[in-house]
Amino acid sequence: MRFERRLDQPRWLAVAVPMGSIAVGFALMAVVLLATGHAPGPTYRRLLDSAFFGDGALSATLVSCTPLVFTGLAAAAAFRMRLYNIGGEGQFYWGAIAGVGIALYLGDRGVDSTPAYIAATAVAGAAAGAAWAAIPGLLRAFAHTNEIITSLMLNYVAGLVLTYLIIDSRSYWRDLESFEGQTFPLGKMIPEEAKWPSASLDAFGGIVLPLGFGIAVALAVVMWVVYARTRFGFELQVIGDSPRSARFAGMRLRRKIVAVMCLSGAVAGLGGASFEADFAYQLDPTGLQTSFYGYMGIVVAALARYNPLAVVPVGFLLGGLVNAGFTLQGADFPSGLVGVMQGLILFCALAGEVLLRYRLRMGRTAPRAVDPQAEAAA
Amino acid sequence: MVLASVNDTFVVVIVAAAVLYGTPLLFAALGELLAERSGVLNLGVEGMMLVGAVMGFWAVQRLDAAEGVSLAGALGVAAVAGAATALIHAFLVITLRANQIVSGLALTIFAGAAGLSSYLGNDLNLSGSPAEHAFSGLDIAGLGDLPVLGPILFDQSALVYLSWLLVAAIGVYLARTRPGLNVRAVGEAPASADAMGIDVAAYRYTHTLIGGALAGIGGACFSLQITPQWVGGLTGGAGWIAVALVIFAFWRPDLCLVGAYLFGAFSALPPTLQARGWLTGIPSEVFSSLPYVMTVLVLVAVSSGAARRRLGAPAALGVPYVREER
């Protein structure tokens, strides 16, 4: 078997490869299930039921999908420039901390207008995420420090901050008054007015559309426009493909690195704020640290091939998986299954990339004479 | 009992514990070093460690044998599990030329705290029970009570002595043997190595797999000695610290040892302080975050300015080798 570089990439393959990856991923997962003594058929049926087809399944899937779209956009924003921000997890935590913090603060000041709360939580979450992402961004820009490792290490630090705020201290975020709060460490509930509204659709037997999902979709469109249609987006592409040419063309690399990291962190932070104001309403360190939304964002972005518009449908599909994972968790649906499945799909997508770039030739035939002009064009 | 009391002082206890906590980092970092020296960056260390940890623990629970045999078998199982996990990465990046960074991240997500390791732990019902056998201090020739040196050098577990052997072996291998020199050639200039008749892909496969095996053993250090039981995600980022360690160590095995014990000391600090009831006024999270914060700080120190020029990063690290596309 040999690989032959493609001179042009057929458009249909760009859609067929991710779809094929998902199909092959499911097939491989069936092998894992069989190997560990589970029947794949019924497992998949229950999975699809609780993810998409059962009563209320779509609404629940939207709940899991909203944070994934945010973290997926965050990862895509940076990965586009080959800036590997894998600190989405920590930036998401900080968005949650800041969003809940400002909602509690405004609640104590007696604010009762929901739009004010929405604006405040969104801005605070985005700012906190951006600030946390600025650390690896500045270190990368000015000290050439590998952003993969620094952004990842900061995830653990952010997780410890969460634990400290709720479990190990008597912080502003912790509920010290209610009976439950005194017996068990719990986060304070944000005021009723601070909860983001949701819209109900009558289609498909009633779907609840959270405000955060709407914001995420709008953000995906804005990001697509910025990345595909503006000078800023073009420069990012050039820097990602060839930092040398970018420097010679007079692009300001350091500024762009910091700007893109902050943008990516802001999106992840906004996701954290939306997660709190849309669904969780209180800071829960264990819940946040065991749902891995930040890390899954990387899977979403990679499957979407870093295209912001594709992040939305991919986030929806994986959100379905995550939601099914939460609902079905138990003896015959061990936790971890969802992560395994996402990993397998991602491996298939990576392997599929090779089909986009190369043509597979079977057999050990001698290479044909190559047209020198085509060679030069390649 | 003067001798014993010296050995109870904070410094001796923390250094001995640094060796204990540094050993998994050392195994994983040595493995990553071998893979990177052959030109393959594998960011899946955390995932490979967790798979090694869970499979090693499974083996020790299920093998019905004498302690030594059972533990040796468990290490073997952990190494095979780690290597099998690394095989996915090797196939994707060496044969299919996928992006090494994304593939490594995918490996950590697939195998890590939310993936295969946790699935296996649940499915094999491993959590909640302590290990049937665990590695413990060997007290070599009764020298474990020697003042200062005893607990640090002579009362460590077999894993620690194995890691020391490995540091020496890898040092000699890379500097003094033909295959070792070939690995370096493959990592620095694969095209020249290919022209010399070295099979680039075979070298990269072998060293990525050995890297996975060592990461698996590193993971087993947690489940068979430090914890010693199975808890999901028990490595807590050690795999990532190991990736950073290879950079701090300028891709040299001897410096990996120094770095691993330095970071072992940071990891050993919170439990040691807690056991003594010291510094309880400071939130324990401050100490728990030390390994992560120090990793960032040391990485900044070695990656800026003067140190950067002396770095020993293999020139072809992370670059797929395709004979037709040079």
HADDOCK unambig.tbl for C-alpha pairs under 7 A between the chains (distance, minus, plus):
assign (segid A and resid 143 and name CA) (segid B and resid 300 and name CA) 6.36 0.50 0.50
assign (segid A and resid 143 and name CA) (segid B and resid 303 and name CA) 6.49 0.50 0.50
assign (segid A and resid 143 and name CA) (segid B and resid 304 and name CA) 4.95 0.50 0.50
assign (segid A and resid 144 and name CA) (segid B and resid 303 and name CA) 5.97 0.50 0.50
assign (segid A and resid 144 and name CA) (segid B and resid 304 and name CA) 6.24 0.50 0.50
assign (segid A and resid 145 and name CA) (segid B and resid 299 and name CA) 6.48 0.50 0.50
assign (segid A and resid 145 and name CA) (segid B and resid 300 and name CA) 5.51 0.50 0.50
assign (segid A and resid 145 and name CA) (segid B and resid 303 and name CA) 5.55 0.50 0.50
assign (segid A and resid 149 and name CA) (segid B and resid 240 and name CA) 6.84 0.50 0.50
assign (segid A and resid 149 and name CA) (segid B and resid 244 and name CA) 6.77 0.50 0.50
assign (segid A and resid 150 and name CA) (segid B and resid 296 and name CA) 5.40 0.50 0.50
assign (segid A and resid 153 and name CA) (segid B and resid 292 and name CA) 5.13 0.50 0.50
assign (segid A and resid 154 and name CA) (segid B and resid 292 and name CA) 6.98 0.50 0.50
assign (segid A and resid 157 and name CA) (segid B and resid 289 and name CA) 5.57 0.50 0.50
assign (segid A and resid 157 and name CA) (segid B and resid 292 and name CA) 6.87 0.50 0.50
assign (segid A and resid 160 and name CA) (segid B and resid 285 and name CA) 5.80 0.50 0.50
assign (segid A and resid 160 and name CA) (segid B and resid 289 and name CA) 6.98 0.50 0.50
assign (segid A and resid 164 and name CA) (segid B and resid 285 and name CA) 6.53 0.50 0.50
assign (segid A and resid 334 and name CA) (segid B and resid 119 and name CA) 5.82 0.50 0.50
assign (segid A and resid 334 and name CA) (segid B and resid 122 and name CA) 5.90 0.50 0.50
assign (segid A and resid 334 and name CA) (segid B and resid 123 and name CA) 6.21 0.50 0.50
assign (segid A and resid 335 and name CA) (segid B and resid 118 and name CA) 6.77 0.50 0.50
assign (segid A and resid 335 and name CA) (segid B and resid 119 and name CA) 5.75 0.50 0.50
assign (segid A and resid 336 and name CA) (segid B and resid 114 and name CA) 5.02 0.50 0.50
assign (segid A and resid 336 and name CA) (segid B and resid 115 and name CA) 4.26 0.50 0.50
assign (segid A and resid 336 and name CA) (segid B and resid 116 and name CA) 5.96 0.50 0.50
assign (segid A and resid 336 and name CA) (segid B and resid 118 and name CA) 5.11 0.50 0.50
assign (segid A and resid 336 and name CA) (segid B and resid 119 and name CA) 4.34 0.50 0.50
assign (segid A and resid 337 and name CA) (segid B and resid 115 and name CA) 6.30 0.50 0.50
assign (segid A and resid 337 and name CA) (segid B and resid 119 and name CA) 5.78 0.50 0.50
assign (segid A and resid 338 and name CA) (segid B and resid 115 and name CA) 6.88 0.50 0.50
assign (segid A and resid 339 and name CA) (segid B and resid 109 and name CA) 6.51 0.50 0.50
assign (segid A and resid 339 and name CA) (segid B and resid 110 and name CA) 5.73 0.50 0.50
assign (segid A and resid 339 and name CA) (segid B and resid 114 and name CA) 5.26 0.50 0.50
assign (segid A and resid 339 and name CA) (segid B and resid 115 and name CA) 4.05 0.50 0.50
assign (segid A and resid 340 and name CA) (segid B and resid 110 and name CA) 4.85 0.50 0.50
assign (segid A and resid 340 and name CA) (segid B and resid 111 and name CA) 6.81 0.50 0.50
assign (segid A and resid 340 and name CA) (segid B and resid 115 and name CA) 4.63 0.50 0.50
assign (segid A and resid 340 and name CA) (segid B and resid 116 and name CA) 5.30 0.50 0.50
assign (segid A and resid 342 and name CA) (segid B and resid 110 and name CA) 6.82 0.50 0.50
assign (segid A and resid 343 and name CA) (segid B and resid 106 and name CA) 5.76 0.50 0.50
assign (segid A and resid 343 and name CA) (segid B and resid 107 and name CA) 6.84 0.50 0.50
assign (segid A and resid 343 and name CA) (segid B and resid 109 and name CA) 5.93 0.50 0.50
assign (segid A and resid 343 and name CA) (segid B and resid 110 and name CA) 4.00 0.50 0.50
assign (segid A and resid 344 and name CA) (segid B and resid 110 and name CA) 6.80 0.50 0.50
assign (segid A and resid 346 and name CA) (segid B and resid 106 and name CA) 6.50 0.50 0.50
assign (segid A and resid 347 and name CA) (segid B and resid 106 and name CA) 6.90 0.50 0.50
assign (segid A and resid 350 and name CA) (segid B and resid 98 and name CA) 6.10 0.50 0.50
assign (segid A and resid 351 and name CA) (segid B and resid 92 and name CA) 6.36 0.50 0.50
assign (segid A and resid 351 and name CA) (segid B and resid 96 and name CA) 6.47 0.50 0.50
assign (segid A and resid 351 and name CA) (segid B and resid 98 and name CA) 6.90 0.50 0.50
assign (segid A and resid 354 and name CA) (segid B and resid 96 and name CA) 6.25 0.50 0.50
